[in-house]
Amino acid sequence: MFVVRPARLSDLDGLMALAKITGTGLTTLPAHKPALQQKIEDSVAAFATASGNTEKLNYLFVLEDLSTGQVCGTSALIVGIGLENPFYSYRILHQTQLSHEPKMRVDTELLQLTNDFVGAAEVATLFLDPEYRRDKLGKLLSKARYMMIAAHPDRFPETVISELRGWVDDDHQSPFWDAIGRHFFGMDFITADAINGRGNSQFISDLMPKFPIYTALLPEEARAVIGRPHTGAVPAMRLLEKEGFRFSGAVDIFDGGPEMEVHKRGIWTCRKSETGKLGGVVEGEGKDPMHLVANPALDSFRVVLTNVVEGASGLWLPKEAADALEIKEGDAVRYSPIDRPVDDVDPDKPAARAGEFAQ
């Protein structure tokens, strides 16, 4: 049995082990022990904070294999981005210029530095140990955050975003950074990425060019990766799209990765989730688990992937699942389907830049 729960200080070594295998680009999970410890401490403080808080909060979750105690994945919710330090993005703008003599039309694309997402929430830091990429554990780790939003909507703003890792080459270099950022800071992408991951990136954000950048002046290699996710981030992007996220028209200022957004009420898992109480337990784990089930209490929030049976007395769960959730008969639960049916499709297709999401 696996459970997603809030991170605690005893998870530090497990998170450090995960951080060492993420590779370049996941800046919110740096292989830097003091930074990871601070993230855990910030998360513990966030869960202890009263709702209605107007400061930035960071909720950090881990996926634990209860049979071994191993931390095999992590994900996070950040509330109030840009409230402490500016949260910069490049918004993709389109400009059309006309000339009557000679008769000519020129369509131009620009990158404008903005901080449009100030105060929004961000789903971040999704990483699962490659050895555990099976049995829908990635979905459990990702969707547990939406169960948190569904259980405590008053703790989250209306807009929820997600930054996807941008594309890098086989040497972990970013063509986007090489075309823009490197010229202003004299460092390669790996160095800038490491600084950013330790939370010391404000000087880079502050010194990035503030005037619009004409993409036509960038090398072809850089233009080709604007809005294109890292190969390893494509599955995460698909999950986001199934939850209702759409390309926002903005990209990350470091690697050009796409930034997705959704209204919290539009998140599929939140919309489909229901509340109930534990009516009883049955022996056995069951096969092909179909539901996310959460202990919604803030001080003991936990999510598992299991089966549920709706009865007159409430929901019946496998005993192993109830034990993992640390709930007893009569306790509140929140549950939602793990998979979105194929025929349950939004009428609007994801807005995307041509070609980059098909890579």
Secondary structure, DSSP 8 states (H G I E B T S, - for coil): -EEEEE--GGGHHHHHHHHTTS-TT-TTS-S-HHHHHHHHHHHHHHHTS-TT--S-EEEEEEEEETTTTEEEEEEEEEESTTSSS---EEEEEEEEEEEETTEEEEEEEEEEEE-TTTT-EEEEEEEE-GGG--TTHHHHHHHHHHHHHHH-GGGS-SEEEEE--B---TTS--HHHHHTHHHHH---HHHHHHHHHTT--HHHHHHS--S-EEGGGS-HHHHTTTT-B-GGGHHHHHHHHHHT-EEEEEE-TTT--EEEEEEGGG-HHHHH-EEEEEEEEESS--SS--EEEEE--GGG-EEEEE--EEETTEEEEEHHHHHHHT--TT-EEEEEESS--TT---SS-----TTGGG-
